[in-house]
Amino acid sequence: MVTSIARQSVIIKCNMQKSVLTGNYEFYYAAGLIAKLSGVEISDDIKPIELGVLLHQEIEKTEPKDEQEKYLFSMLKEYKPTDEYDEQMKELLLWGKGEQYLWTVTIL
């Protein structure tokens, strides 16, 4: 899995406001964005089901600041994570937490 593909997919979906999260890789990058945008603490080693519960709780008490964030929240509300987990998901969570170019797709 090339992690930049999951990152770009989430950003494009939020900008176009089309589609849904299609797997745990996108889910973990999106979760990292939520941590960055809302300031919620998310353990770097959190497993998918636990992460889903945490995000649903956080989303319920957070007001999105713009349309991209609103769509990100809606995608996360609808996504049902699987038990699948690997180190690339952790990498994507950390990338989202430290994202410097919100809503911008970059070609590397």
Phi and psi restraints in degrees (value plus and minus 20) as a CYANA .aco file:
   2 VAL   PHI    -110.2   -70.2
   2 VAL   PSI      93.1   133.1
   3 THR   PHI     -82.3   -42.3
   3 THR   PSI     -49.8    -9.8
   4 SER   PHI     -84.0   -44.0
   4 SER   PSI     -45.8    -5.8
   5 ILE   PHI     -87.4   -47.4
   5 ILE   PSI     -63.3   -23.3
   6 ALA   PHI     -83.9   -43.9
   6 ALA   PSI     -62.1   -22.1
   7 ARG   PHI     -79.8   -39.8
   7 ARG   PSI     -72.2   -32.2
   8 GLN   PHI     -82.3   -42.3
   8 GLN   PSI     -57.5   -17.5
   9 SER   PHI     -81.1   -41.1
   9 SER   PSI     -65.6   -25.6
  10 VAL   PHI     -83.4   -43.4
  10 VAL   PSI     -64.3   -24.3
  11 ILE   PHI     -83.7   -43.7
  11 ILE   PSI     -66.0   -26.0
  12 ILE   PHI     -81.0   -41.0
  12 ILE   PSI     -63.2   -23.2
  13 LYS   PHI     -82.6   -42.6
  13 LYS   PSI     -60.4   -20.4
  14 CYS   PHI     -88.9   -48.9
  14 CYS   PSI     -58.2   -18.2
  15 ASN   PHI     -90.7   -50.7
  15 ASN   PSI     -59.1   -19.1
  16 MET   PHI    -109.3   -69.3
  16 MET   PSI     -37.5     2.5
  17 GLN   PHI      34.6    74.6
  17 GLN   PSI      29.7    69.7
  18 LYS   PHI    -155.1  -115.1
  18 LYS   PSI     132.9   172.9
  19 SER   PHI      60.8   100.8
  19 SER   PSI    -194.9  -154.9
  20 VAL   PHI    -158.4  -118.4
  20 VAL   PSI     146.8   186.8
  21 LEU   PHI     -88.4   -48.4
  21 LEU   PSI     117.6   157.6
  22 THR   PHI    -131.9   -91.9
  22 THR   PSI     -16.1    23.9
  23 GLY   PHI    -199.0  -159.0
  23 GLY   PSI     152.8   192.8
  24 ASN   PHI     -85.1   -45.1
  24 ASN   PSI     -44.9    -4.9
  25 TYR   PHI     -85.0   -45.0
  25 TYR   PSI     -70.6   -30.6
  26 GLU   PHI     -81.5   -41.5
  26 GLU   PSI     -60.3   -20.3
  27 PHE   PHI     -77.3   -37.3
  27 PHE   PSI     -64.5   -24.5
  28 TYR   PHI     -89.4   -49.4
  28 TYR   PSI     -59.1   -19.1
  29 TYR   PHI     -84.4   -44.4
  29 TYR   PSI     -64.9   -24.9
  30 ALA   PHI     -80.7   -40.7
  30 ALA   PSI     -58.7   -18.7
  31 ALA   PHI     -83.1   -43.1
  31 ALA   PSI     -59.8   -19.8
  32 GLY   PHI     -81.4   -41.4
  32 GLY   PSI     -59.2   -19.2
  33 LEU   PHI     -83.0   -43.0
  33 LEU   PSI     -61.1   -21.1
  34 ILE   PHI     -80.5   -40.5
  34 ILE   PSI     -63.5   -23.5
  35 ALA   PHI     -79.3   -39.3
  35 ALA   PSI     -63.8   -23.8
  36 LYS   PHI     -86.2   -46.2
  36 LYS   PSI     -66.0   -26.0
  37 LEU   PHI     -93.1   -53.1
  37 LEU   PSI     -54.0   -14.0
  38 SER   PHI    -126.1   -86.1
  38 SER   PSI     -33.6     6.4
  39 GLY   PHI      62.0   102.0
  39 GLY   PSI     -13.5    26.5
  40 VAL   PHI     -88.9   -48.9
  40 VAL   PSI     119.9   159.9
  41 GLU   PHI    -103.1   -63.1
  41 GLU   PSI     105.6   145.6
  42 ILE   PHI    -146.3  -106.3
  42 ILE   PSI     103.0   143.0
  43 SER   PHI     -79.4   -39.4
  43 SER   PSI     118.6   158.6
  44 ASP   PHI     -83.0   -43.0
  44 ASP   PSI     -45.3    -5.3
  45 ASP   PHI    -126.0   -86.0
  45 ASP   PSI      -1.3    38.7
  46 ILE   PHI     -84.2   -44.2
  46 ILE   PSI     121.3   161.3
  47 LYS   PHI    -108.1   -68.1
  47 LYS   PSI     138.5   178.5
  48 PRO   PHI     -75.3   -35.3
  48 PRO   PSI     -68.2   -28.2
  49 ILE   PHI     -85.9   -45.9
  49 ILE   PSI     -64.8   -24.8
  50 GLU   PHI     -81.2   -41.2
  50 GLU   PSI     -60.5   -20.5
  51 LEU   PHI     -82.8   -42.8
  51 LEU   PSI     -62.0   -22.0
  52 GLY   PHI     -79.5   -39.5
  52 GLY   PSI     -63.7   -23.7
  53 VAL   PHI     -83.2   -43.2
  53 VAL   PSI     -66.8   -26.8
  54 LEU   PHI     -79.5   -39.5
  54 LEU   PSI     -65.3   -25.3
  55 LEU   PHI     -85.4   -45.4
  55 LEU   PSI     -61.1   -21.1
  56 HIS   PHI     -81.5   -41.5
  56 HIS   PSI     -59.5   -19.5
  57 GLN   PHI     -85.0   -45.0
  57 GLN   PSI     -63.3   -23.3
  58 GLU   PHI     -87.8   -47.8
  58 GLU   PSI     -62.9   -22.9
  59 ILE   PHI     -81.7   -41.7
  59 ILE   PSI     -57.6   -17.6
  60 GLU   PHI     -82.9   -42.9
  60 GLU   PSI     -48.2    -8.2
  61 LYS   PHI    -127.9   -87.9
  61 LYS   PSI      -8.4    31.6
  62 THR   PHI    -140.7  -100.7
  62 THR   PSI     113.7   153.7
  63 GLU   PHI    -115.1   -75.1
  63 GLU   PSI     102.1   142.1
  64 PRO   PHI     -83.6   -43.6
  64 PRO   PSI     125.8   165.8
  65 LYS   PHI    -110.0   -70.0
  65 LYS   PSI     -41.0    -1.0
  66 ASP   PHI    -173.9  -133.9
  66 ASP   PSI    -199.4  -159.4
  67 GLU   PHI     -87.2   -47.2
  67 GLU   PSI     -57.2   -17.2
  68 GLN   PHI     -84.6   -44.6
  68 GLN   PSI     -64.2   -24.2
  69 GLU   PHI     -85.0   -45.0
  69 GLU   PSI     -59.5   -19.5
  70 LYS   PHI     -80.6   -40.6
  70 LYS   PSI     -62.7   -22.7
  71 TYR   PHI     -90.2   -50.2
  71 TYR   PSI     -57.1   -17.1
  72 LEU   PHI     -78.3   -38.3
  72 LEU   PSI     -66.1   -26.1
  73 PHE   PHI     -78.9   -38.9
  73 PHE   PSI     -64.4   -24.4
  74 SER   PHI     -86.3   -46.3
  74 SER   PSI     -58.5   -18.5
  75 MET   PHI     -84.0   -44.0
  75 MET   PSI     -61.1   -21.1
  76 LEU   PHI     -89.1   -49.1
  76 LEU   PSI     -55.6   -15.6
  77 LYS   PHI     -82.2   -42.2
  77 LYS   PSI     -56.1   -16.1
  78 GLU   PHI    -104.9   -64.9
  78 GLU   PSI     -41.1    -1.1
  79 TYR   PHI     -98.3   -58.3
  79 TYR   PSI     116.1   156.1
  80 LYS   PHI    -133.2   -93.2
  80 LYS   PSI      83.8   123.8
  81 PRO   PHI     -86.7   -46.7
  81 PRO   PSI     131.2   171.2
  82 THR   PHI    -115.5   -75.5
  82 THR   PSI     155.5   195.5
  83 ASP   PHI     -95.0   -55.0
  83 ASP   PSI     -32.8     7.2
  84 GLU   PHI     -77.2   -37.2
  84 GLU   PSI     111.5   151.5
  85 TYR   PHI    -171.6  -131.6
  85 TYR   PSI     119.0   159.0
  86 ASP   PHI    -170.4  -130.4
  86 ASP   PSI     156.8   196.8
  87 GLU   PHI     -84.4   -44.4
  87 GLU   PSI     -46.5    -6.5
  88 GLN   PHI     -87.6   -47.6
  88 GLN   PSI     -49.2    -9.2
  89 MET   PHI     -86.6   -46.6
  89 MET   PSI     -61.3   -21.3
  90 LYS   PHI     -80.2   -40.2
  90 LYS   PSI     -63.8   -23.8
  91 GLU   PHI     -79.1   -39.1
  91 GLU   PSI     -62.1   -22.1
  92 LEU   PHI     -88.8   -48.8
  92 LEU   PSI     -57.7   -17.7
  93 LEU   PHI     -80.3   -40.3
  93 LEU   PSI     -67.2   -27.2
  94 LEU   PHI     -83.8   -43.8
  94 LEU   PSI     -57.6   -17.6
  95 TRP   PHI     -83.0   -43.0
  95 TRP   PSI     -66.4   -26.4
  96 GLY   PHI     -81.7   -41.7
  96 GLY   PSI     -61.7   -21.7
  97 LYS   PHI     -80.2   -40.2
  97 LYS   PSI     -54.5   -14.5
  98 GLY   PHI    -124.1   -84.1
  98 GLY   PSI      -8.2    31.8
  99 GLU   PHI     -73.4   -33.4
  99 GLU   PSI     106.7   146.7
 100 GLN   PHI    -122.1   -82.1
 100 GLN   PSI     -38.5     1.5
 101 TYR   PHI    -141.3  -101.3
 101 TYR   PSI      44.4    84.4
 102 LEU   PHI     -72.9   -32.9
 102 LEU   PSI     111.7   151.7
 103 TRP   PHI      45.8    85.8
 103 TRP   PSI      -1.0    39.0
 104 THR   PHI    -138.3   -98.3
 104 THR   PSI     104.2   144.2
 105 VAL   PHI    -107.5   -67.5
 105 VAL   PSI     111.0   151.0
 106 THR   PHI    -138.1   -98.1
 106 THR   PSI     121.6   161.6
 107 ILE   PHI    -120.5   -80.5
 107 ILE   PSI     101.0   141.0
